[in-house]
Amino acid sequence: MLGVRPVINANATVTVLGGSLMPPPVIKAMNDAAAQFVDLPELNLRVSERLAQLTHNESAYVTSGAAAAITLTVAACVTTESQAFPTDAEIVMFASQRNGYDYSARFIGARIVEIGPSVDELRAALDRKPACVLWFAGAHYAAGALSVEEVVQCARQAGVPVIVDAAAQIPPVASLWRFTRDLGADAVIVSGGKGLRGPQASGLVLGKQAIVDNLRVHTSPKHELGRGMKVGKEELLGLLAAVEWTLAQNEDELLAGYERIVDDWIAGLQGLPGAVVERGYPSEAGQPHSRAVLRLTRDRDEVVQALWDGNPRISVGTFNLPPDAIALNPQTLQPGEEKTVLDALVRLLRSGEGQ
């Protein structure tokens, strides 16, 4: 493909590698959509209604990725009947959850108010009547923050909406309704191109009807904030097919398959020179499955680069790990690739014996 080599992805559903791979029903749905014209606003509404029904939510909206979903959902909370954005809008976030997606929340000029893991601090921030609380799901965001249950309880008393970013929190598929229907958050944001295995340039907002109605005020085909975050008919039907496909899978069986791969990696890597292998749980995004974590005595970056430069090209994880560690993630592998990854690592580690 234009001289760009394909990658065996033992890393994660990261954007830089293309998110995830779409199953055949998703590709077919996108191809079918591409072959005909349609009233796009009407299709958008019908897809939203179907997604809301499938996910046990009041309403739903397909966006051009999870980052765009943050911007549009914050915009829905900042404005109600008007398309104009006030200059004094505030978004409450835990200081420990500040991250690279802050820009999506600040896109409309809202100011982020940081708080610590204190109910008193949260209540004081809510007394200022912010536009919303933005809470990030995942094990790597849990430290230094109150639980979503505590946040929802306080925010509900103050009449302030809670947005949960759960972009990478599938599996479990219950993330589609757990934060909203079960725990009472006003909206949850999920990536379409990660665990759902839909189009990478898609995201999903699920939750209260009022938030989605306000969100639509700013979206294409209107010439408003979301015009540049346009979603095509291909992404609409592709993401709907991805949700339907995901809900039809046996998640317990899927997760058990991941664990078998990790078991085989650990067995195959134990005792190799220059490395100690251990099970890492949960995944880098807090998903309920393991990874194989390898602690290296040789330079970690050299190992990562050697795998990347090899044939086939292999990507492994380093996010949120010690500087001597790499992680092997089973989630993004195709059948048989787990053995290719293991064989490449065994050859590489044995070739470096004595370093």
Buried (B, 14 or more C-beta within 10 A) or exposed (E): EEEEEEBBBBBBBBBEBBBBBBBEBBBBBBEBBEEEEEEBEEBBEBBBEBBBEBBBBBBBBBBBBBBBBBBBBBBBBBBEEEEEBEEEBBBBBBBBBBEEBBEBBBBBEBEBBEBEBEEEBBBEBBEEEBBBBBBBBBBBBBEEBBEBEEBBBBBBEBEBBBBBBBBBBBBBBBBBBBBBBEBBBBBBBBBBBBBBBBBBBBBBBBBBEBBBEBBBBBBBEEEBBBEEBBBBBBBBBBBBBBBBBBEEEEBEEBBEBBBEBBEBBBEBBEEBEBBBBBEBBBBBBBBBBBBBBBBBEBBBEEBBEBBEEBEEBBBBBBEEBEEBBBBBBBBBBEEEBBBBBBEBBEEBBEEBEEE
